[in-house]
Amino acid sequence: MDPSFGSWAKFLTINLKMKTSDAFKDGELPEDEGAELEGSALGRAEDEVKFGWHAEEGIIGTIVKLNVEFNEFRGLNPVKIFVTGPPASGKTFYSDKIAHYYNIPRVHVGELTMEVYRIADLDEEEVDAEDEFQGRVREKIEELREEAATKIEEARPEPEDGEDEEEPVDRKTVKIRIPDDFLYKLLRDKLQENACRNRGYVLDGYPRTYKDAQYCFLEKPVQFDEDGEPIEDDEEEEEGVEKDFSKHIKDEKIFPKSCVLMTGTDSALVDRVKELPEASIEGTHYNFDDMMRRLKAYRLANNSKVAEPSVQMFYEQ
């Protein structure tokens, strides 16, 4: 050190007094400004100096928000593609090709269905008592299985003399229709997982109808009270009454960026299935009766002049 520095020290020293900026007091007025204010006047003054934190809940509480901002700033746009069309039109084949090309997850309704069954068949020690969704799934699936098994058993003919009664139907193997609201919830959760949120996804054939798409991809904007606190939406759906989506907007976090529509006439699609190797369609829906049933359901939901708009029209809008 320069020995002459000591003689310059007093000229290079600053007598600095510091205090916390009022902005960081988060709504607390300086004592001299708030002393004479009372009631609503004091409240308004405190609101004016309230600091607008960008991540008030910290990194952990706002990690999804920060994740999205990171991607947007660096132009890391996820590839989000929805593939739709009638059965046997090639949705799964081309969804696999796209998913492999972009190295992104392929999401299929079959995976969501299996997740419902997985939750329903959890052992008691595996159940999360605080998970409301798990509880609803287990209760409803048990109820549906019981109803289906009872119908099968009641339809059985009475055993003839000398014959043993048939074994009770195994409730866990009986086929049931999974409630739509379970699939909607699981799909939304799936599309918000890290892989889908950061890299994107190929959504293979689901949702199948315009109504399904509304439930999966629309959300009601959060309303706030005069204190800036979110207002809980306690609106409940009435059974048998169509939900009103007029005040809903698309959920940008999960909404697809592209929609691919596969097409084909009924006769061409049925012929395509007939040409498939028998081993590849054994145990699937690709038999004549199931194909005709599924084609009829698809046409009724998406190509009928008296039905609701088609699922692809949802994305066009």
ZAMARLUM-659568 format. One record per residue (C-alpha): residue number from 1; residue in three letters; x, y, z. Coordinates in steps of 0.2 Angstrom, whole numbers, plus 5000, padded with zeros to 4 digits. Each point is the difference from the previous one (the first is absolute). Layout:
! ZAMARLUM-659568
pos/code/east/north/up
NUM/Ala/X/Y/Z
...
This chain:
! ZAMARLUM-659568
pos/code/east/north/up
1/Met/5000/5000/5000
2/Asp/5006/5018/4996
3/Pro/5007/5007/5017
4/Ser/4993/5016/4995
5/Phe/4982/4993/5000
6/Gly/4997/5004/5018
7/Ser/5001/5019/4997
8/Trp/4987/4998/4986
9/Ala/4988/4989/5011
10/Lys/4989/5014/5006
11/Phe/4997/5007/4983
12/Leu/4995/4982/4993
13/Thr/4988/4996/5015
14/Ile/4981/5003/4999
15/Asn/4990/5002/5015
16/Leu/4985/4989/4993
17/Lys/4984/4998/5010
18/Met/4988/4986/4993
19/Lys/4982/4995/5004
20/Thr/4988/4988/4992
21/Ser/4991/5007/4985
22/Asp/4981/5003/5003
23/Ala/4997/4989/4984
24/Phe/5006/4984/5009
25/Lys/4990/5003/5016
26/Asp/4985/4993/4989
27/Gly/4986/5011/5005
28/Glu/5007/5008/5016
29/Leu/5000/5019/5000
30/Pro/5014/5010/5007
31/Glu/4996/5005/5018
32/Asp/4999/5019/4995
33/Glu/4988/4997/4986
34/Gly/4988/4988/5008
35/Ala/4998/5008/5017
36/Glu/4986/5011/4995
37/Leu/4990/4988/4989
38/Glu/4986/4988/5006
39/Gly/4988/4987/4994
40/Ser/4998/4999/4981
41/Ala/5012/5015/4997
42/Leu/5014/4990/5008
43/Gly/4995/4984/4990
44/Arg/5001/5009/4983
45/Ala/5016/5009/5005
46/Glu/5008/4983/5004
47/Asp/4994/4992/4984
48/Glu/5009/5014/4990
49/Val/5017/4995/5008
50/Lys/4997/4982/4999
51/Phe/5014/4992/4990
52/Gly/4995/4989/4985
53/Trp/5011/4984/5003
54/His/5002/4990/4984
55/Ala/5003/4984/5009
56/Glu/4992/5003/5017
57/Glu/5000/4982/5005
58/Gly/5018/4997/4996
59/Ile/5008/4989/4987
60/Ile/4991/4984/5006
61/Gly/4983/5008/5000
62/Thr/5002/5007/4983
63/Ile/5011/4987/4992
64/Val/4988/4997/4985
65/Lys/4998/5019/4997
66/Leu/5019/5002/5000
67/Asn/5002/4984/4989
68/Val/4988/5007/4987
69/Glu/5009/5017/5000
70/Phe/5017/4991/4998
71/Asn/4994/4991/4984
72/Glu/4992/5015/4993
73/Phe/5015/5011/5002
74/Arg/5011/4988/4991
75/Gly/4988/4995/4987
76/Leu/4998/4982/5006
77/Asn/4983/4998/4993
78/Pro/4992/4982/5004
79/Val/4993/4991/4985
80/Lys/4981/4996/5005
81/Ile/4991/4991/4987
82/Phe/4982/4992/5000
83/Val/4996/4986/4988
84/Thr/4982/4996/4997
85/Gly/4990/4990/4988
86/Pro/4988/4984/4998
87/Pro/5006/4983/5007
88/Ala/5012/4991/4989
89/Ser/5005/5016/4991
90/Gly/5018/4999/5006
91/Lys/5000/5012/5015
92/Thr/5011/4989/5011
93/Phe/5012/4995/4986
94/Tyr/5004/5018/4995
95/Ser/4999/5006/5018
96/Asp/5014/4987/5004
97/Lys/5010/5007/4985
98/Ile/4998/5018/5005
99/Ala/5005/4996/5018
100/His/5015/4991/4995
101/Tyr/5006/5014/4988
102/Tyr/4998/5014/5013
103/Asn/5005/4989/5015
104/Ile/4984/5005/5009
105/Pro/4987/4989/5010
106/Arg/4985/4992/4992
107/Val/4985/5002/5010
108/His/4986/4987/4997
109/Val/4983/4998/5009
110/Gly/5005/4982/5004
111/Glu/5013/5006/5012
112/Leu/4988/5011/5009
113/Thr/4988/4986/5002
114/Met/5013/4988/5007
115/Glu/5004/5014/5012
116/Val/4982/5000/5006
117/Tyr/5001/4981/5003
118/Arg/5017/5002/5009
119/Ile/4993/5012/5012
120/Ala/4984/4989/5003
121/Asp/5010/4985/5003
122/Leu/5013/5008/5013
123/Asp/5002/4990/5016
124/Glu/4994/5009/5015
125/Glu/5018/5004/5006
126/Glu/5003/5009/4983
127/Val/4985/5011/5001
128/Asp/5003/5019/5003
129/Ala/4986/5004/5013
130/Glu/5002/5019/4996
131/Asp/4999/4997/4981
132/Glu/4981/5004/4996
133/Phe/5002/4995/4982
134/Gln/5006/4982/5005
135/Gly/4986/4998/5012
136/Arg/4987/5005/4987
137/Val/5007/4988/4987
138/Arg/5001/4985/5012
139/Glu/4982/5003/5006
140/Lys/4993/5003/4982
141/Ile/5009/4985/4992
142/Glu/4995/4988/5014
143/Glu/4982/5006/4997
144/Leu/5000/4997/4981
145/Arg/5009/4983/5002
146/Glu/4987/4995/5012
147/Glu/4986/5005/4989
148/Ala/5007/4992/4985
149/Ala/5004/4983/5009
150/Thr/4983/5000/5007
151/Lys/4992/5001/4983
152/Ile/5011/4986/4993
153/Glu/4995/4989/5015
154/Glu/4982/5004/4999
155/Ala/5000/4995/4981
156/Arg/5007/4983/5003
157/Pro/4988/4986/4998
158/Glu/4995/4990/5016
159/Pro/5011/4984/5002
160/Glu/4991/4984/4996
161/Asp/4999/4986/5012
162/Gly/5017/4993/5005
163/Glu/5009/5015/4993
164/Asp/5011/5011/5010
165/Glu/4997/5019/5001
166/Glu/5012/5010/4990
167/Glu/5014/5009/5009
168/Pro/4996/5019/5004
169/Val/5006/5012/4987
170/Asp/5017/5007/5004
171/Arg/4997/5019/5003
172/Lys/5017/5005/4995
173/Thr/4999/4992/4983
174/Val/4982/5006/4995
175/Lys/5000/5013/4986
176/Ile/4993/5017/5004
177/Arg/4999/5017/4992
178/Ile/5012/5012/5008
179/Pro/4991/5017/5005
180/Asp/5005/5014/4988
181/Asp/5005/5012/5015
182/Phe/5013/4988/5005
183/Leu/5008/5000/4983
184/Tyr/4999/5019/4999
185/Lys/5009/5002/5016
186/Leu/5014/4987/4996
187/Leu/5003/5008/4983
188/Arg/5002/5017/5007
189/Asp/5012/4994/5013
190/Lys/5010/4990/4987
191/Leu/5002/5015/4988
192/Gln/5007/5010/5015
193/Glu/5013/4988/5004
194/Asn/5018/5006/4997
195/Ala/5003/4989/4984
196/Cys/4984/5007/4992
197/Arg/5002/5018/5006
198/Asn/5018/5002/4995
199/Arg/5002/4989/4984
200/Gly/4982/4998/4994
201/Tyr/4989/4985/4996
202/Val/4990/4991/4987
203/Leu/4982/4997/5005
204/Asp/4994/4985/4992
205/Gly/4981/5000/4996
206/Tyr/4993/5007/5017
207/Pro/4990/5011/5003
208/Arg/4988/4992/4988
209/Thr/4986/5013/4999
210/Tyr/4997/5019/5001
211/Lys/4994/4998/5018
212/Asp/5015/4990/5005
213/Ala/5011/5013/4993
214/Gln/4991/5014/5010
215/Tyr/5002/4991/5016
216/Cys/5019/4996/4997
217/Phe/5006/5016/4993
218/Leu/4989/5014/5006
219/Glu/5002/5008/5018
220/Lys/4990/5014/5009
221/Pro/5011/5016/5003
222/Val/5004/5002/5018
223/Gln/4990/5015/5008
224/Phe/5008/5010/5014
225/Asp/4992/5010/5014
226/Glu/5003/5018/5005
227/Asp/5015/4994/5010
228/Gly/5008/4991/4985
229/Glu/4996/4983/5007
230/Pro/4993/4987/4988
231/Ile/4982/4996/5002
232/Glu/4996/4981/5001
233/Asp/4988/4994/4986
234/Asp/4987/4990/5010
235/Glu/4989/4998/4985
236/Glu/4994/4982/4999
237/Glu/4994/4991/4985
238/Glu/4982/4994/5000
239/Glu/4997/4982/4995
240/Gly/4992/5000/4982
241/Val/5004/5018/4997
242/Glu/5013/5005/4987
243/Lys/5014/5010/5007
244/Asp/5001/5018/4994
245/Phe/5017/5003/4992
246/Ser/4996/5018/4994
247/Lys/5011/5008/5013
248/His/5015/4988/4998
249/Ile/5016/5003/4991
250/Lys/5013/4988/4993
251/Asp/5013/4993/5012
252/Glu/5016/5006/4992
253/Lys/5011/4989/5011
254/Ile/4994/4984/4992
255/Phe/4991/5005/4984
256/Pro/5006/4992/4984
257/Lys/5009/5010/4987
258/Ser/4995/4990/4985
259/Cys/4986/4988/4995
260/Val/5002/4986/4988
261/Leu/4983/4993/4992
262/Met/5001/4982/4993
263/Thr/4986/4995/4989
264/Gly/4992/4985/4991
265/Thr/4984/4993/4994
266/Asp/4991/4987/5010
267/Ser/5003/4987/4987
268/Ala/5018/5004/4998
269/Leu/5003/4999/5018
270/Val/4991/4984/5003
271/Asp/5010/4992/4985
272/Arg/5016/5006/5008
273/Val/4996/4991/5016
274/Lys/4996/4984/4990
275/Glu/5017/5000/4992
276/Leu/5009/5001/5017
277/Pro/5008/4984/5006
278/Glu/4988/4990/5012
279/Ala/5014/4999/5013
280/Ser/5001/5019/5001
281/Ile/4982/5003/5003
282/Glu/4996/4986/5012
283/Gly/4992/5007/5016
284/Thr/4999/5017/4993
285/His/4985/5011/4994
286/Tyr/5005/4996/4982
287/Asn/4986/4988/4996
288/Phe/4985/5003/4989
289/Asp/4987/5003/5013
290/Asp/5011/5011/5011
291/Met/5006/5010/4984
292/Met/4982/5003/4994
293/Arg/4995/5006/5018
294/Arg/5015/5011/5002
295/Leu/4998/5007/4982
296/Lys/4982/5004/5004
297/Ala/5005/5009/5016
298/Tyr/5013/5010/4992
299/Arg/4989/5006/4985
300/Leu/4986/5004/5012
301/Ala/5011/5011/5011
302/Asn/5010/5008/4986
303/Asn/4992/4998/4983
304/Ser/4981/5002/5004
305/Lys/4991/5015/4994
306/Val/4989/5000/5016
307/Ala/5014/4997/5012
308/Glu/5012/5012/5009
309/Pro/5015/5007/4990
310/Ser/5014/4987/4997
311/Val/5015/4999/5011
312/Gln/5011/5008/4986
313/Met/4988/5015/4999
314/Phe/5004/5003/5019
315/Tyr/5019/5003/4995
316/Glu/4995/5010/4985
317/Gln/4990/5012/5011
